Amino acid sequence: MKKNVTAQGKLEAKEFVDIGAQVTGQLQKIYVTIGDNVSEGQLLAQIDPRIYEARVRANEANIKNLQAQLAGQQAQTVFARQQFDRNQALLANKGVSLQDYQSADYNLKKSLATEAAIKAQIEQVQSTLQGDMTNLSYTKIFAPIASTVVDQKAREGQTLNANQQTPTILQLAKLDVMTVRAQVAEADVMRLKPGMQIYFMTLGSGERRWQASIRQILPTPEIINNVVLYNVLADVDNHDRQLMTGMSAQMFFILGRAEHVPLIPLSALGSRAPEHDDANGLAYKVKTQQQQRIQEKIIHIGLKNRRYAEIRSGLEVGNRVLPSHREDTTNKNGQNRYPGAGTPRL
C-alpha cells in the first residue's frame, strides 16, 4: 500500500542552452540539423565575416601608421634632447643665451608629450582592434557543450540583428538526464520535500514506470485560474532516450509505503475515537459481524489513501466489517433495503 500525492508534469532537458548570435550579420551557413549529436567546440554556424575582417584590417593599418609616426617622433625627441643637453652645458659657461636654453627645453618637453600622445593613440587603436577581432571570432559559432541539437530558430540567409536583442539560432540539450517538472497544488506541496521518492508514467509508456527523487521545490508559485501551483523538479536517467522534451507525465509522490499489511476499506471506518489514539496510530470505531452478531470495536490505522487504510491493530485478516452507513441501509426489521449491498471482508 502506498500513500501518494499525484500531479501532472512535463518533461524537459535538465541541461540546455540557447545558441545565439553576438554580432549582427547574415547567417551564411548552419552546419548541423535537428537531432545531430555535437561535441564541445564543434562549429555550428557561420555569420558573414567580411565587415569584421575589413575593420580588423583597417585597425591593423592604422596601428602601422601610428607606429611609423612614433618612430619619427622618437627620432625628434632624441634630437631635442641632444640640443637641450648641449645648451645646458653652454649656459653654465654663458656660451648660449638663456632664451636659447629655454627654447631647447620647450622643444624637448613638447617632443616627449607628442611621443606620449602617439603611444596613447596606438593603445586606443589596439583596444579597438581587439574588440574587432573578438567580434570577428563571434562570426563562427561553436558548441559550448557536448549535446544534441533539439531546435533551430533561424535559417540560412537570414539577417541577424544583435544590436536590439540576442537572436537565437539553435537550442542544444543534454538528453541523457531529463527533468520532470510537476505543478503541485498548495494544499499538497507542504507534504513534499527534496529527496522524496517519486515515480511517473507517460502516455504510451504502457506498464513502464520511471523512478526518481525530488531535486528541488521552487519557492515561487505560478497562479493559473486563481489556483496556486508550485513547481517540483525531479531528475531521471534517460540513456535509452525513451523520454523526450515536452512529454506529459502522471506523477506520484510517495508519502508513505506499507507492504504485506491488512487493509480496511474507508467505507468501513466509523467515527474517530481520538481518546484511544496511541503509538499504533489513529483510532476509529468499526462495526464487525460474526455470524448474526454485530459489535463495535476500536481499531488503529496507519497509512490511508483514497480507498483503503492500513490496519495496525484491532482486526485480523478474515474479519467481516460493516459499512459505516449500515444503519442507513437496513430497515427496522434488519433487512437490507438495497438488495446486493454486502459487507466487506478483510
Secondary structure, DSSP 4 states (H G I P E B T S, - for coil): -EEEEEEEEEEEEEEEEEEE-SS-EEEEEE---TT-EE-TT-EEEEE--HHHHHHHHHHHHHHHHHHHHHHHHHHHHHHHHHHHHHHHHHHHTT-S-HHHHHHHHHHHHHHHHHHHHHHHHHHHHHHHHHHHHHHHHHTEEE-SSSEEEEEE---TTPEE-TTTS--EEEEEEEEEEEEEEEEEEHHHHTT--TT-EEEEEETT-TT--EEEEEEEE-SS-EEETTEEEEEEEEEEE-TT----TT-EEEEEEEEEE--S--EEEGGG---B-GGG-BTTBEEEEEEEEETTEEEEEEEEEEEE-SSEEEEEES--TT-EEE-TTHHHHB-TTS-BSSTT----B-
